[in-house]
Amino acid sequence: MEFLAFLGWTLLFGTILFLAAITIGEISTLIFSAALLAFLWILLQRLDRIEQKLDALLEQKEEDLLAQK
């Protein structure tokens, strides 16, 4: 759970940095913040897929346990 909070705060920071870079017109900061946001977006998508797989495995285990009884 702490990891997700960390990702949330980092995503917020990256968004603020990105908007500030657009406002200031600083190209290197803009590139860095865009890369940071892209990396975090990919990471969140992978975490979502992992969560879906774990949910499916948990559901399968529950069905197996119910079938054994």
N, C-alpha and C positions, 0 to 999 in steps of 0.2 A: 504494500500500500504506500509506503514511503517513496518507493521508486516512481509510482504514478504521480505522486505529489511533486516530486522532483521534475518529472517530465512536464507537468503542467506549468510549473513556475518557469522552466527553461523555455517552453513554448511561448509563454507570455513575454518573457524577456526578449526572445528572438523577434517577436512581433513588434514590440516597442522599438527595438533597435532597427528593424526594417523600416518602420514608419519614420523614425528620426532620420535615417539615412536618405530616404526619399526627400524629406523636407530640406535637409542640409545640402543634398546633392553630392554626398561623399561616395564615390564609386566603390572604393575598397570595402567600406563598411557595408554598403548595399550588397555587394557580392558575398561577403562573409555571412551576413544575416540571412540572405536568401538560401545559402548553402546549409546553414544551421536549421532553418525552418524545413527545408526539404528532407534533411536527415531525420529530424524529429517526426515528420509526417510518415516517412517510411517505417521508422521504428514503431510508431503507434499502430500502423496498419499490421505489422508483423505480430505485435502483441495481441491485437484483436483476433488474428487468425489462430494464434496459440490458445487464446482463451476459448474460442469456439471448439477447437479440437479437444481441449481438456473437458469442456462441458459435455461433449459427445461421449468421451470415454467414461466420465462419471455416470452419465445416464445409462450407458451400456452395462457398467458394473452393477448399478442398482437393479436393472432388469435381470441380470444374471443371478443376483442374490435372491430376488423375489422368485425366480424360476426354480431355484434350488430348494426353497421351503415348501 
